[in-house]
């Protein structure tokens, strides 16, 4: 069932490697000049989609503010960000798993040692994700990464056919679960009570922490269903260095981008138009299923598009490209940073702005947060600092024997 990775797959870097990079150590920084540009800019852009996906969940009334702007924001978020951001995120996670495995193999590590490292990291991801979900906000993907990796670590070196069959088979329950969540949310919104965190926020921080504890185990245990399909495809793509050497795969990436993005727009438009109030249909399950299923296509298409962008940019990176890549290199840190900002802005025991803005305004806040993240990440790049979250996970994973360039 298992075989070594193809010889064509050489060491690279990606989301998982980014999670392990040494931070706040200007004396022994990891060399970032050899990093692949495509995964970094993809992660940097992905954080915008994550912010736009999450921000409206923290306001109590989506209809506050100009109706036209709210309608436009609802449509764009549904078409571009919702579900697709997660797919892109998880694909890059799987891509980096493949890179990390080959990097360790190139250093002479045997499979038993690599598997032990992956599982140790998966356990620490679960711990960090638990802390994130309980201390900050319940929208956590880190623990889900950890649990999925813990369960499926052997897949990083299994046959290509196994990866494809795993993705195809898991796509069915994943689509059903996402469709159920969507139909439930639509039903609540139709009754005038959109499902947002604003109505569930505890009055003080202590109650906030305690409120999240009972739901975390079940939510984390179920969520791997929706991440497996794109995670294993990321592993497959890493074996062929699709984003490390996009020039070699330019024609394939162009086809994938064009086809999958077209499928995404066609499949997701009905629900986006329905949420915006333009289209009326009673067949919510079909519309929700198409939206969820083609969200996988869109997320993968955007990941492929990052390879085309990297080809276009070449090696002459301007200031904006370097800043966006710096954000992608610190994606875990700034993913957590977003949660800190949501708590600071919207919860009753902080600024409590949940009743002061509508849907469109919350999306504007998300974009502003992303821009601020780019500026801060660029400052960290120029001053030689890596993300503190990446540093913590690296140190926990490797301990005192961590390699300089892991």
Buried (B, 14 or more C-beta within 10 A) or exposed (E): EEEEBEEEBBBBBBBBBBBBBBBBEEEEBBEBEEBBBBBBBBBBBBBBBBBBBBBBBBBBBBEBBEEEBBBBBBBBBBBBBBBBBBBBBBBBBBBBBBBBBBBBBEEEBEBEEBBEBBBBBBBBBBBBBBBBBBBBBBBBBBBBBBBBBBEBBEBBBBEBEBBEEBBEEBBEEBBBBBBBBBBEBBEEBEEEEBBBBBEEBBEEBEEBEEBBEEEBEEBBEEBBBBBBBBBBBBBBBBBBBBBBBBEEBEEBBBEBBBEBBBBBBEBBBBBBBBBBEEEEEEEBEEBBBBBBBBBBBBBBBBBBBBBBBBBEBEEEBEEEBBBBBBBBBBBBBBBBBBBBBBBEBBBBBEEBBBEBBBBBBBBBBBEEBBEEBBEBBBEBBEEEBBBBBBBBBBBBBBEEEBEEBB
